[in-house]
Amino acid sequence: HDAEGLAAFEQIIAQDSRVEPRDWMPAGYRKTLLRQISQHAHSEIIGMQPEANWITRAPSLKRKAILIAKVQDEAGHGLYLYSAAETLGQNRDRMMDDLLAGKARYSSIFNYPARTWADMGAIGWLVDGAAICNQVPLCRASYGPYGRAMVRICKEESFHQRQGFEILLELSNGTPAQKQMAQDAVNRWYAPALMMFGPPDDESPNSKQSMAWNIKRFSNDELRRRFLGMMVEQAKVLGLTLPDENIRYNEAEGHWEHGPLDWDEFAEVLAGRGPCNAQRMERRREAHENGAWVREAAAAYAAKRAAKEHA
Ligand code: FAQ
């Protein structure tokens, strides 16, 4: 029945409609979705760490409540995404084992340190800003469970970006030292945020097929340029500068351009040798071990309830 399945699948893609878990799909489509969705889930979970690190040091009760809510949202995003990946036939424990064994990727951005309170602003503004730019088009991804998870996630990411912007705005309008702290954080997060979009188009092996399958809607460089244009305008409102003398609007092409990015650094981070890779993985393993009793208790409770239902 593969020929029939393939024809139906191709029709869904041609009509820009949705593939659902029980539909036939090519093995490569399933594999690339599992790859992207599980990496995305891992990014949300590892991505909790740079900010969780600042919860106890937030400068006020209000700031602390907001930051806790944001970090909890990230845990929730990870859970929706693991659920979406499970609909493709992958077991959640396997995905977690791959992450803990260092076999799975997660976003490069979370391997950079959050040094000051202003980093909470820069992460929200730049990292969540990049995440939104990349993820809004994914709401239209051809795989139903992924696209639907993205809709909820993007709504929450918008709040995350606003809270980061607001932290920077307040620091920028504060004392000279506060303004300097905000500028320093933006200087450190700018280039890593641009690299979140992935390698340049001519070095992106997955883009072409993912675009043909309506998973990705825009190329890595195209999204990176859109993001840059948004940040240029918002930086003016913040009264901060983006640390790149080469930013310019290319009239002929109709898009924004940035200066050269350090792709060797990106490769090092992906190879596990970024500033915080080892620390992030160590914390995740620790958290997993410390949570063993919760998993055991939940499993025992579920077994007890199932036994009662059968009785
Ligand atoms: N980091 O051929 P392509 C967040 C890998 S936002 C690490 O272009 P593709 C929210 C790529 O996997 C962050 N690896 O790949 C938040 C591939 O390797 P593979 C997460 C990267 O898939 C905010 C290889 O390079 N967002 O968590 C990166 O077509 C604040 C070749 O690349 C998503 O995951 C990178 N930056 O395009 C949470 C969005 N870039 O798998 C907490 C969904 C590329 O062949 C706090 N994902 N690689 O071994 C996507 O849109 C895509 O997967 C891309 C990469 C655009 C990331």
Residues whose N, C-alpha, C, O or C-beta is under 5 A from the ligand:
A	BS01	FAQ	R35 Q36 Q39 H40 S43 E44 G47 M48 E74 R105 Y106 S107 S108 V127 D128 A131 M195 M196 F197 G198 P199 E203 S204 P205 N206 S207
